[in-house]
Amino acid sequence: MTRTFLSLLAGTALLGGLAAGSAGAVELRFAHYAAEDHPGHEAALMFAEAVAQRTNGEVTVTVYPNNELGSPPEQLEQTVLGLIDMSVPTQGALQDYVKEFAVVMTPFVFDSYQHAWRVLDGPFAEWTAPLLEDKDLVFLSNWEWGFRNVTNAVRPIMTPADMAGLRMRTPPEIQLQAAMEASGATVEQIAFPELPMALQQGVVDGQENPLSVIYHFRLYEVQPYLALTRHVYNSMVHVISKQTWDQLTAEQQQILREESARAGQHFRDALVANEANLLELLQSEGGMEVTEPDIAAFRAVMQPAYDRIGEYAGAENVTRFLEMVEAAR
């Protein structure tokens, strides 16, 4: 906590939240964690360009990619505090502020990307957007991140038995830890910016992330085995500091919402369309051995993970979410 607080103080002069430019103009700072060649960064630039055009330059957006303004949790914390204006945390980061977001990452609940979008853009957004505002965040739209898959440097994965004893890195989200542990692995928490080095040095055997992350961050260079588990889905959630939001006109707010949704859908479409290509590149360029595990076997050992998620997120929240999931199939 002390380190984060000090880093915030040190960055205040640089960040400063909503910045005034010429009379009536505002400059927004938008931080994210995607690499500069990732479709998430392309979406951020697309959003920034469209906002500037539609507001005739009255609202400009400066984009800071690839963790330039801190780790993903630090970016979100600074957005809550109004030190930067916008970020795109995943549901796993937002759950630290609004517990209801924890249910999204329940393992093996979504059938497809489109199924997930129907739930998150519809009843889930209606449920959680007001809860975010209570935490000084305003929901703009859902973007993308993707279904997560397992990589490792030890052996191919086909069943939970193949996971036994592997040392897997996960982010701090309990759902990912619980899913990996229920599969038989042991778990280490390592900050994402430190992950490539940790894999290279053998601190852990493997990790789990969407294909786009595995490719764009070149994790294939130290991870020869890829298992298409698609065990958890999550996405970037485009949020803006309520302090910033309240200083914008109603027309500017509407433009931000519309262009956020437009950029987010572009990101979604690009990522889904590119997944087959990414898989081919990971095999040809990255030399990865790809397996398609027995998902039913993994789902069958997930009860301990479901129990932990229910304890963490609230059993009633899990029930409400699963009802949304079933209604949207």
C-alpha positions in Angstrom: 0.0 0.0 0.0 2.8 2.4 0.9 4.6 1.7 -2.4 1.4 2.3 -4.4 0.7 5.5 -2.5 4.2 6.8 -3.0 4.1 6.0 -6.7 0.8 7.9 -7.0 2.3 10.9 -5.3 5.4 10.7 -7.6 3.2 10.5 -10.7 0.7 13.2 -9.8 2.7 15.9 -11.6 2.8 13.7 -14.8 -0.7 12.4 -14.6 -2.9 15.0 -13.0 -6.2 13.6 -14.2 -8.4 15.8 -16.4 -6.2 18.5 -17.9 -7.3 21.8 -19.2 -6.1 22.9 -22.6 -7.4 25.9 -24.5 -10.7 27.4 -23.3 -13.4 24.7 -23.1 -10.9 21.9 -24.2 -10.0 18.9 -22.1 -7.2 16.4 -22.4 -7.9 12.8 -21.2 -5.2 10.3 -20.2 -6.0 6.7 -21.1 -3.7 4.0 -19.7 -3.8 0.3 -20.6 -1.6 -2.8 -20.5 -1.8 -4.2 -24.0 1.3 -4.2 -26.2 1.6 -1.6 -28.9 1.0 -4.3 -31.6 -2.0 -5.8 -29.8 -5.6 -5.1 -31.1 -6.4 -3.5 -27.7 -3.9 -0.7 -28.4 -5.4 -0.3 -31.9 -8.8 0.1 -30.4 -7.6 2.7 -27.9 -6.0 4.7 -30.7 -9.2 4.3 -32.8 -11.3 5.6 -29.8 -8.9 8.6 -29.3 -9.0 9.6 -33.0 -12.8 9.4 -33.2 -13.4 11.4 -30.0 -11.1 14.2 -31.2 -12.8 14.3 -34.6 -16.4 14.2 -33.2 -15.7 16.9 -30.6 -13.8 19.1 -33.0 -10.7 18.8 -30.8 -12.5 19.9 -27.6 -11.8 16.5 -26.1 -8.4 14.8 -26.9 -7.2 11.5 -25.6 -3.6 10.6 -25.0 -3.0 6.8 -24.9 -0.4 5.2 -22.6 0.0 1.5 -23.6 2.0 -1.4 -22.3 1.9 -0.6 -18.5 3.6 2.8 -19.1 1.7 4.3 -16.1 1.9 1.3 -13.8 0.7 -2.2 -13.5 -2.9 -3.0 -14.3 -4.0 -2.8 -10.6 -2.2 0.5 -10.3 -3.8 1.9 -13.4 -7.3 1.1 -12.0 -6.5 2.5 -8.6 -5.3 5.8 -10.2 -8.5 5.9 -12.3 -10.6 5.5 -9.2 -8.7 8.3 -7.5 -9.0 10.5 -10.6 -5.2 10.7 -11.1 -5.7 9.4 -14.6 -8.9 9.5 -16.6 -9.5 6.2 -18.2 -8.4 2.6 -18.1 -9.5 -0.9 -19.2 -9.4 -3.2 -16.2 -10.6 -6.8 -16.6 -13.4 -8.1 -14.4 -10.7 -9.7 -12.3 -9.3 -6.3 -11.4 -12.7 -4.7 -10.9 -13.8 -7.4 -8.4 -11.5 -5.7 -5.8 -13.9 -2.8 -5.9 -17.2 -4.4 -6.9 -17.4 -8.1 -5.8 -20.1 -8.9 -8.3 -17.5 -8.8 -11.1 -15.9 -11.9 -9.7 -18.6 -14.2 -11.1 -17.6 -13.5 -14.7 -14.5 -15.6 -14.5 -16.2 -18.8 -13.3 -14.5 -21.6 -15.2 -16.1 -23.2 -18.3 -19.4 -21.2 -18.3 -19.5 -19.6 -21.7 -20.0 -21.5 -25.0 -18.6 -18.8 -27.3 -17.5 -15.2 -27.6 -21.0 -14.2 -28.7 -22.5 -16.0 -25.7 -20.3 -14.0 -23.4 -21.0 -10.7 -25.2 -24.8 -11.2 -24.8 -24.5 -11.7 -21.1 -21.9 -8.9 -20.4 -23.4 -6.2 -22.6 -26.9 -6.9 -21.5 -28.1 -8.0 -18.0 -24.7 -8.1 -16.4 -24.0 -4.4 -17.4 -27.4 -3.3 -16.2 -26.6 -5.0 -12.9 -23.1 -3.7 -12.3 -22.8 -0.3 -13.9 -24.6 1.4 -11.0 -22.3 -0.5 -8.6 -19.2 0.9 -10.3 -20.5 4.5 -10.0 -20.6 3.9 -6.2 -16.8 3.4 -6.5 -16.2 6.5 -8.6 -16.0 4.7 -11.9 -18.3 5.1 -14.9 -18.8 2.1 -17.3 -18.4 3.0 -20.9 -18.4 -0.4 -22.7 -17.0 -3.9 -22.7 -14.0 -4.5 -24.9 -12.1 -7.8 -25.3 -9.4 -9.9 -23.8 -10.4 -13.4 -24.6 -10.7 -17.0 -23.5 -7.7 -18.1 -21.5 -5.5 -21.0 -22.5 -2.6 -22.9 -20.7 1.0 -22.9 -21.8 3.9 -24.6 -20.2 7.5 -25.7 -20.7 7.2 -29.3 -19.4 4.7 -31.4 -21.3 1.6 -31.4 -23.5 -1.7 -31.1 -21.6 -4.7 -33.3 -22.5 -6.3 -34.1 -19.1 -6.1 -32.8 -15.5 -3.6 -35.5 -14.8 -1.1 -33.7 -17.1 -1.4 -30.6 -14.9 -0.3 -32.4 -11.8 2.7 -30.8 -10.2 3.1 -28.0 -12.7 4.0 -24.6 -11.2 1.6 -22.2 -12.9 1.7 -18.4 -12.8 -1.7 -16.7 -12.4 -2.7 -13.1 -11.7 -4.1 -12.5 -8.2 -7.7 -13.4 -9.2 -9.0 -16.2 -7.1 -10.9 -17.8 -10.0 -7.7 -18.4 -12.0 -5.9 -19.7 -9.0 -8.8 -22.0 -8.1 -9.1 -23.3 -11.6 -5.4 -24.2 -11.9 -5.3 -25.7 -8.4 -8.5 -27.8 -9.1 -6.7 -29.0 -12.2 -3.8 -30.3 -10.1 -1.2 -27.5 -10.5 0.4 -25.4 -7.9 0.1 -21.6 -8.3 2.5 -18.7 -8.1 1.3 -15.1 -8.3 3.7 -13.0 -10.5 2.9 -9.5 -11.8 2.4 -9.5 -15.5 5.3 -7.3 -16.5 7.6 -9.7 -14.7 6.1 -12.8 -16.3 8.3 -13.2 -19.4 11.5 -13.2 -17.3 9.9 -15.5 -14.7 9.2 -18.0 -17.5 12.6 -17.7 -19.0 14.3 -18.3 -15.7 12.1 -21.2 -14.8 10.6 -19.6 -11.7 7.4 -21.2 -12.9 6.7 -23.9 -15.5 3.7 -22.2 -17.2 1.0 -19.6 -17.3 -2.5 -19.1 -18.7 -3.6 -16.2 -21.0 -5.5 -15.5 -24.2 -3.8 -16.4 -27.5 -3.3 -12.8 -28.4 -1.3 -12.2 -25.2 0.7 -15.4 -25.7 1.6 -14.2 -29.2 2.1 -10.4 -28.8 4.1 -10.8 -25.7 6.2 -13.6 -27.3 5.6 -16.0 -24.5 6.0 -18.8 -27.1 9.8 -18.2 -27.0 10.0 -20.0 -23.6 6.7 -22.0 -23.6 6.7 -24.9 -26.2 3.4 -26.4 -25.2 -0.1 -24.8 -25.7 -3.3 -26.4 -24.5 -6.6 -24.9 -25.8 -8.4 -25.1 -22.5 -10.5 -21.9 -22.9 -11.1 -22.3 -19.2 -12.0 -18.7 -18.3 -13.3 -15.7 -20.3 -12.7 -12.1 -19.4 -12.5 -8.8 -21.1 -11.2 -5.3 -20.8 -13.9 -3.1 -19.3 -13.6 0.5 -20.5 -14.1 2.8 -17.5 -13.7 6.5 -16.8 -13.1 8.3 -13.5 -16.4 9.7 -12.2 -14.5 12.9 -11.4 -13.6 13.3 -15.0 -17.0 12.2 -16.3 -18.8 14.8 -14.2 -16.7 17.6 -15.8 -17.8 16.6 -19.4 -20.9 17.9 -21.1 -23.8 15.6 -21.8 -22.9 15.7 -25.5 -19.3 14.8 -24.8 -20.4 12.0 -22.5 -22.6 10.5 -25.3 -19.7 10.7 -27.8 -17.4 8.9 -25.4 -20.0 6.1 -24.8 -20.6 5.7 -28.6 -17.0 5.7 -29.6 -16.0 3.4 -26.7 -18.6 0.8 -27.9 -17.5 1.2 -31.5 -13.8 0.7 -30.7 -14.6 -2.2 -28.4 -16.6 -4.0 -31.0 -13.8 -3.4 -33.6 -11.4 -5.0 -31.0 -13.7 -7.9 -30.5 -14.2 -8.6 -34.2 -10.5 -8.3 -34.9 -9.5 -10.6 -32.1 -12.0 -13.3 -33.0 -11.2 -13.1 -36.7 -7.5 -13.3 -35.9 -7.5 -16.2 -33.5 -7.1 -18.9 -36.2 -4.2 -16.9 -37.6 -2.6 -16.5 -34.2 -2.9 -20.2 -33.6 -1.1 -20.9 -36.9 1.6 -18.4 -36.1 2.1 -19.8 -32.6 2.7 -23.2 -34.3 4.7 -22.1 -37.3 6.6 -19.1 -36.0 6.6 -20.0 -32.4 7.1 -23.7 -32.8 4.5 -24.5 -30.2 2.9 -28.0 -29.9 -0.9 -27.4 -29.6 -3.3 -29.8 -27.9 -7.1 -29.7 -27.5 -7.7 -31.1 -24.1 -10.7 -33.1 -22.9 -12.8 -30.2 -21.5 -15.3 -32.5 -19.9 -12.6 -34.0 -17.8 -11.5 -30.6 -16.6 -15.0 -29.4 -15.9 -15.6 -32.6 -13.9 -12.8 -31.5 -11.3 -13.9 -27.9 -11.0 -16.3 -28.2 -8.0 -13.6 -27.0 -5.5 -13.1 -23.9 -7.7 -16.8 -23.3 -7.9 -17.1 -23.5 -4.1 -14.2 -21.1 -3.6 -15.7 -18.6 -6.1 -19.1 -18.8 -4.3 -17.4 -18.1 -1.0 -15.5 -15.1 -2.4 -18.2 -13.6 -4.7 -21.3 -14.6 -2.7 -23.4 -17.6 -3.6 -26.4 -15.4 -4.4 -24.3 -13.5 -6.9 -23.0 -16.6 -8.6 -26.6 -17.9 -8.8 -27.8 -14.7 -10.4 -25.0 -14.7 -12.9 -25.5 -18.3 -13.9 -29.2 -17.6 -14.5 -28.1 -14.8 -16.9 -25.7 -17.2 -18.6 -28.4 -19.9 -19.1 -30.9 -17.4 -20.4 -28.4 -16.2 -23.1 -27.4 -19.6 -24.5 
